[in-house]
Amino acid sequence: MLGSGAALLHHAAPLAAQSNALATPGPDWYGFGGIGDYANSHGNTPEVVARAHELRDGRYTPVPGNVTDTGEVFDVVIVGGGMAGLGAAFEFRHKAGAGKTCLVLENHPIWGGESKRNEFMVDDQLLIAPQGANGFSIPGVDEGAHASDDGRYYDAIGIPREFQYPAWDAKHKPLRFANDHYGYLYWIEHGADVGYYIGACCGAPPAINPWSRNLDNTSWTTAEREQLLRWRNDTRRLYDGKDFERWLDSMSYQQFVEQVMGLGRHVSDFASPILAGAVGLGSDAVSAYAAYAILFPGTINFYPPAVRDFSAYQRHSFPGGNDGFARHFVKRIIAGAIAGDDSFAAVMNGRVQFDQLDLDGLPVRMRLGATVVAVEHTGDAQGADEVQVAYTRDGTLNRVRARAVVMASGGWVNRHVVRDLPDSHRAAYATFKHAPFLVANVAVRNWRFMYDLGITACRYQGDFGFCVNVRAPMQVGDYRPVLDPDQPAVLSFYVPYLYPGDPAPLQCSRGRAELFSAPYVDYERRIIMQLRTLFGTAFNPQRDLAGIILNRWGHAYVVPEPGFYFGRDGQPAARDVVRERHGRIAFGHSELRGNQHWGPAAAEGARALQQILEVL
């Protein structure tokens, strides 16, 4: 069976020992970062990991006496330059009014959170791939709840509604390609040629496009095939109440599949890694409402019929994934941040002008490499007229002051950083669980080892991840990647860490230890072995492999367990508690949506900014 899809190291050290070792990742940990503006910021950097663990371990509690006051006072400080922080800054530019000032503090070397890119140069060809978040649909039709705010920003930040992809030469045998690295796993599998390795190994051929063949070309038993097809094709609405959303949130997706749909454990196990690609953990841990939000089988029947029809459904991915949205936000917040004009091609392909981000006189400034370690009102939160923000940068501890602060950083940071955090917020944050995730981009000089099999994507059970594909790369301006099996391309592995049956907190901590404990060369070896297992001798690493970039995200997702969205036992949902403004500090980050996606993340930041405008 295609089970958990977990990427596990076989000889893990005890968690406590691994946690201590992670405080200072060694020089062999980070590995190759590619080229270009993002080369020094792929996944969580060693510096970010080290500072975060210092913060967790109390190094900055209380704030050391050697802090330097910069003398700067801003109307608003935004902590975090991911999609929520950019949404807050975008809102500030439009709503704060003339003369107001804002500073964005971002701990990584470049903005974007998990919406960043990797860049390779292979045989004189530039290749770009996502570090994390990727895939979107053009707003304008009803979509899942996870994308509810995309339309609010799509046109406002200048994203076009038509895109160009390379042509597939007629000299090659017909093949279908996904435009992103996720949709082919369920929603638009009909748009790609997908090979399933079910019990296959050592170069044995996969079952190709099995769903279009009613799984008859797989090695699943008749009973297993029948139940998987029922899961995928069931059109029944299995609950008639108007409170169906709250009802879905009262159970895990595993409970929904097994107890409501009446299907076996092998079905919920099959669904788990796909679900983890959206919300961090699998069917046993996450709310059935999280599955509903992404139009997942069974739960999709609570949507209107038009939404349930995937036949015309299209997904796209910018060359660097959702970094395209981040770059457009930044260009409209700080015009000089990216070289060139505000055309789509210029924003996507222009070099980042780092020296233009933090200039005196800008309405919004951005300070990179700045890890915030303390945020606190000067006096009682209800009567204070400013907030002090301490951050470390280049080995120096600094402090600025603000009339108000938006905490657009993750909940695992906020509960340590905000020193006068109310007990209600602290208790709410204590319920948040954060799952790790790894995205490994593998540049190859050719992908004939897949072409000869007749596939452009595959799903498998193995030592490293559970799926990999070569996508149709979007062409933008003078970035013109080709689509040819004998030319360079990037294979992208999206790797969750699943331990079915363990409580969610333990799954998250085990996964983080696994993710962070291994040096780069160990992952390099495992990726090569996985490719050899899938494609046999047709894949020759000495001939075919050009480079590997690891993007390790220690807290990639909040895990929306049952009750996350609507609360349990008559109590409000923890996310609604966190959304309450605390004096001059407001909280707005992507986790508060449960299903983390670019548009809703930006909207959470904007909501928090609107809250603090009330006190300016």
N, C-alpha and C positions, 0 to 999 in steps of 0.2 A: 504493500500500500504506500501511497504518497502520504507520509505522515506529517510530523511537525515541521520538517524543513529547518530544524535548528542547526546553527553553525556552532559546534562545540569543540573545545580543545579537550584532548583525551586525558591529560594529566594536570588538571587544575590544582593550584595551590589552595590551601584554606583561605576562605574569604578575608579573614582579618589580615593575614599576611599579604594577600594581594592588595588590599586597600592601602596598607602602609607603603607598599612598593610603588603604588601609583602616585604618591605625592610628588615624586620627581621622576617622570619618565626619562629613560636613558636615551643616549644619542642614536641607538639602534631601533627606537620605537616608532618614530614618525614616518620615515621612509621618503621615497621619491614623491615630489609634489607637482611635477610637470613644469610648464613654462607660464609666463604671463603674469598678470596682476594678482592672480589667485594662488600662485605657486607656494606661497608661505602660509596659506590658510586653507588647508583641506581637512575637513572635519574639525574636531576639537584639537587645538594645537597643544603641544606639551606645556606651554606657558599657561594657557587657560586651565588645563587640568590641574597643574600645580597650584595656581592661585585659588581655584575652587576648593581644593582639598584643604588649603590653609584656612580658608574662610570657614569651612565646615568644622575644622578642628579648633577654632577659636583664636587663631593668631591675631585677629583684628578686634577682639572683644576684651577689654575696651579698645577704642581706637588708640594706637600708640601715640605718645607725646611728640614724636618727630614729624607729625603731619604738617605740611606747608599750606597755608591759606593763600590761594592764588589772588584773592581780592576780587574775584569775578562774582557778579550777581546777575542771574538770569531770571526772567519771568517764569520759565519752565525748563526743567531738566527732564529729559526722557532717558530712562535707564534701559538700554537694549536697542540695537540697530537691526533687529530682525524684521519680519514683515509687520508685526504689531507695532514696533517702534516707528517704522516708516509710515504706517497708517496714522499714528499719532502726530508725527511731524508734518505729514501732508495736511492733516486737519488743522494744525496750528497755522500753517501758511495761509489757509483759506479763512480761518475763523478768528484768529487772535487779534487782528487789527494792526494798524501801522504803529511802528515804534516798539513793539513787543519783541523780546529776544528769547531764543530757545537753544539749548545745547543737548545734543544726543551723545551719550557715552556708550561706546560699544567695545566689548572686551576682546574681540577678534581683530586680526589685522585688516579686515575688510568687512563691510556691512553685509547683511542678507540672511543671517542665521543659517538655516539649512538650505537656503535658496542661493547657492553659489555654483560655480563651474570649475571643472578641471580642463586644462588645455594640454594637448600633446603635439609634438611635431614629429611626424613619422614619414620618412622618405620624402621630406620637403612638403608634406601636406599637413595643414593645421587640422586638428580634430578637437572638438569641444564636447564635453559630456557633463551631466548634472552631478553635483556632489550629494544631492539628496532629493528634495521636493521636485517633482516633475509631473507634467501632464495636466491639461485643462481642456475644457470645452468652451466654445464661444458662447457667451450669454445671449439669451434671446428666446430660449425654449425652457420649459419646466425641467428642472434637474433635481437631483437629490438634495436633501437638507444641508449636506456638507458644503454646498457651493452657493448658499443662499445670498451672499453679498458680493459675488463676483461682478455682477452687472453694475453695482454702485461705482466701481472704479475702472472697469475695463476701458471705456471710452475716455474717461476723464484723464487717465495717464497716457493715452495715446497709443493703445494697442490696436493694430489693424485687424480686420476681419477676414482677410484672405492671406494665405501663406503659400510659399513655394517649396516643393520638394524635388529632389533629383529624379529624372526619368529612369525607368528600368529598361535597359537595352533589350530589344526584341531578340538579339542573338542568344540571350540566356533563356533557360527554361522558365516558364511562368512561376513567380513566387510573390507572396503577399507579405507586406511588412507592417508592423505596428509603428505608429508615429511616436510612441512614448514607451516607457518601461513598465507599465502596470496594466493598462487596459486589456492587453491580450490574455491576461489570466482568467478573465470571465466576460466582461461587458462587450468587448469587440474582438473576441477570439476569432470570429468569422473574418476579420480583416488581416490575419496573419497566418502563416503556416507554422503550426506549433507541434513539436515532437514531445511525446510523453514517454519517459523512461520508467516503465513499471516493471520492476524485477529485472531490468536490463542492466548490463554492466560490460566493462572492458570492450567498448566499441560496438556492442550489439545494437542493431537498429532500433529506433524508437517507434512507437505507435503515432502515426502522423494524423493530425486533425481528428482525434477520436470522437469528439462530440458530434461532428457532422455524420459520423458513422454509427451513432447510438452506442458507442464504446465497444462495438463488436470486434475491433481490431486490438483490443487490450487483453491483458491476462487476468483482469478482474473476473471473479466468479459471476455467474448469471445473477445471483441475488445481489451482489455488490453493484453490478451495473444497473440493475433495476432501481435500486434505492438512490444511486447517484443521479440517475435520470429524473426520478421523481423530485428530488431536491432541486434540480435545475429548472424543471419545467412546470412545477406545481403552480396553478393559477388561482388557487382558493384563497379567499380572505378568511383567515382562521380565527378572527375575533371580530365581533360586531359592534362593540362599544365605541362611543365617541372618544373615550379616553385611551384609544389604542396606543398612543405614544407613551403614556405613563405605564400602560400594561407591558409594552415591550421592554421598558426600562426596569421592570421588576424582575427580570430574569436574564441569565446569560444567553448568548447565542447558541451555545451547546444545549442548554435546556430547551430553547425554542425548537431546535432541529430534532432533538430526541424525544421530548415530551409532548410538544405541540404538533410537529409534523410527523412524528412517529417513525423516525428513521434511526439508523444505527450509528454507533460511535465512529465507524470508518468514514461516515459522511461529514460529521463535524470535524474530524481530524483532517480530512481533505481540505475543508474550508479554512482551517486555522492559519496557515501561512499567508494566504491571500488577505484575510482579515487583518493579520499583523502588519501587512504592508500599508495599511491605512491607520491603524490605531495601536500598534505596538505589540500586543499579545494576541493569543488565539481565542478560539470559540469558548474555551472553558473559563476565560477570565473576563471577557468584555460583554457589555450590555447588548442585548438584542437590538436596542435602539441604535447603537453604533452601526450595526449591520443595515438597519433601515435607512440610515442617513446616506449610505453609499449604494443604495439600490441593490442589496444583496438578496439571494434567493429566499423565497418564503416571505420575507418582510416587504419585498417590493410590491406585493399585491395590495398594500395599503395606499399606493399611489394611483392616480388616474391612469387609464389604459395608455394614453399617449406617452407617458413617461416610461412605461414598462416595455415599450417597443425600441429595441436597440438596433434595428435594421439600418437606420440612417444616422446612428450615433457616431460622432467623430470626436476623437481626442487629438490634441496637438501637444508638442513639447518644443520649447525654444532650444537652441543648441545647448545651452547650459541649464536646461530645465527651468524652474521658476525663478532663476536669477534674472530672466527677462522682465518679470514684474518688478523685482527689486530695483533693477537698474532704471526702469522708467519712473518709479517713485522717486528715487534719488535725484534723477535729472530734473524733475519738476520741483523738488525741494531746494536743491543747490544747483543752479544752472551750470556752474563750472566744474561740477564733480566729474563729468565725463566729457572728453574732448569732442568737439564738433557740435553740430546743430541738434535740434530735437526730433529729427526724422527717425523712423524706426531703425534703419540701418546704422545710423550714427550712434544711437543710444546702445544698440546691441554690440557694435564692433569697436567703438571708440575706447581709447586707453583711459583708465582711471587717473584723474589728476589729483593725487593725494594732497598736494600742497594747496589745493583750492577748497578743502573741506572745512578748515577751522580758522577762517579769516575774520578779523575784527570787522564789524559792520554788516555781516550777513544776518538776516533775520533768523535763520537756522544754521547752526554750526554743528559739525560732527567731529568727535574726537575718538580716534581709533586706538586700539590697544589699551583701553582704559577700563580696568576691572573695578566696578563699584563694590566697596566693602562695608559701607555704613550709610544709612539714610535715616535721619531723625529730625523731628521738629525741634525748634529752639524754644523749649518750654512745653506747656500743655498743648496737646494736639488741637483742641478746640479754640484756644486763644492765641496760638502762635501766629506770627506774621511771616515766617520763613522756615525753610527746611535746609539743613546742612547735608551735603553729599560728599563723602570721602571716597577717593578712588586711588588705585595704585597704577602707575604707568612708568615704564622704563626704570623700574626699581625705586621710584620715588612715590611717597604717599602724599596726596594732594587733597585739598578741600575747596569746593565751590559752594555758593549759596543760591537758593532759588525761592521764588515766591510759591512755587508748587512743583510737584514731581509726579510723573507718570512712570509707574513700574511696569515696563513692557518686557522685562526679563522673566525667565521661567520661575514657576512657583518654588522649585527647589532652591533657587537663589533668594527669592524675595523673603522667605521665612527666616533666613539667616541675616539678611542685609538690613531690613527695616527694624530698627532697634526698639521702637515703641509700638510694634505691631499689636493690635488689640487681640485679646484672648480668643475672640470669635474667629478672627481671620487665621490666627495661628492654629486653632483646632481644625478649621476647614482645610488649610494647606496640609495638615498632617494626614489627611485622607487621600491626598494625591499620590499616585504611584507613577513612576516614570520609567519607561522601557527604553533600552538601548537599541541601536540599529547600526548596521554597517552597509555602506555602499562602496563596492570595489569596481573601479573602472579599469578595464584591461584593454590596452591598445594592441591591436594585431596588424600585421602587415598584409594579411589576407584572411578571409573567412570561408575559404573553399571547403574546409572540413564540415561546415554546416550546409553550404550550398549543395554539395554532392549528396547529402542526405535528403534534400528537398525541404529544409526547414530554415526559418529565420528566428525562431525562439524555441525554448524547451523548458519543460518542467520535470523535476526529478527528485528522488530522495537520495541525499548524499552527505558527504562530510562537510561540504561548504555550501551553504545556502540551499535554495530549492528551485531557482529559476534563473535564466539568463537569456538575453536576446540581443540582436543587432537591429536597431531601429532605422527607419527612413529618416535621415538627418535633414532638418529644416535648413534651407538656404536663405541667407540674409545678406544683402549687399554684396560685398566682395568675398564673403565666406561662402564657398561653393563646393562643399564636400560631394564626392561622387558616391554612387551606389553600385558597386561592382565586386563580385566575390574575389577578384584578384587584386583588389586595391585595399589600402588601410581602412580600418573601421575601429569602433570601440564596442566591446562587449560589456554590458553592465550587469553586475550581480547585486541584487537587493536582498540583504541577509538579516532576518529577524532572529531573535534568541528565545526559543520556546522550551519550556519544561512542563509539559502538560501534567496536571494533577497537583503541582506545587501551588501554594497560595501566590497571588499576584506579587506581593512584596518580595517574596523569595525568588520568584522568576526574574524579577527586575534586577535584584542585587546579584544573583548568579550570572545573569547575562552581562551585566556591566563588568564583573570581574573577568569573565571570559573575553569580552571585547578588548579590555584594556591591558590584560596581563601578557599578551604575546607580542614579541617584537615583529617588526615588519617582515623579516625573512621567513618567519613561521607561516604567516599568511600567504606570502608569495609561494612557498612550497605547496601549501594546501590548495591554492587556486590552480596551480599547474597540475597537481594530481587530479583535481576535479575535472579539469578539461580533458586530461588523458583518459579518465574513467568514462566520460561521456562520448568522446570522439575517437578513442583508440589512437593508433599510430597515424591517423590522418592529421592529428594535431601534433606538430613538432615544435616544442617551445624554442629550440635554438633557431629555427627558421622563421617561425610565425609570430613569436611574442616580441613586442616592442617596448612595453612598459606597463606598470601596474601602479595605480594610485589608490590608497586606502582613505576612506572618509569615515572616521569613527565618531559616532554621535552617542555620547553617554546617556543623555536624557532626551532622546529623539521625540518620544511621544508621551503624553499623559495617557494612562490606561483608563478608559471610561468603564469602570465596573458597573454592575447593576446599581441603579440609584444615582449614578453620577449626574444625569440630566435633570431629573425631577425630584430627587430626594427620596428618602425612605422613612417609614414609620412615622409619618406626619411631620418630619423635619425638613427644612428647606435644603435644597441641593447645596453642597459646599461651594460650588462655583458661583452661586447667587450671593452667598455670604461674601466671598472675595470681591465681588463686583461693587460692594458698598464702599464709598469714599471714606477714607480715614483722615479727617482734618484736611490738610493740603496735599495729601498723597492719594492717588487713585491707581487702581490696578487694572491693566488691560493687556492680556497676552493670549496667544493662540490656544493654549490649553483650555481656556474657559469655554471653548466651543466643543470640546471633546473630540470631534473629528477635525484635525488641524489642517487647514487649507488656506491658500493665500488671501482670498477675498474676505472671509470671515475673520481671519487673523488681523488684517488691517482694520476692519470694522471694530474689533475689540479695542485696539489702540485708540481709534477715533472716539469711541464712547468714553474711554477714560479721560481723554483730553477735554471733551465737552464737560465732564464732571468738574475738572479743576478750573475751567473757565468761570465757573460759578463763584470762585473765591479770588479771582484776579481783579 
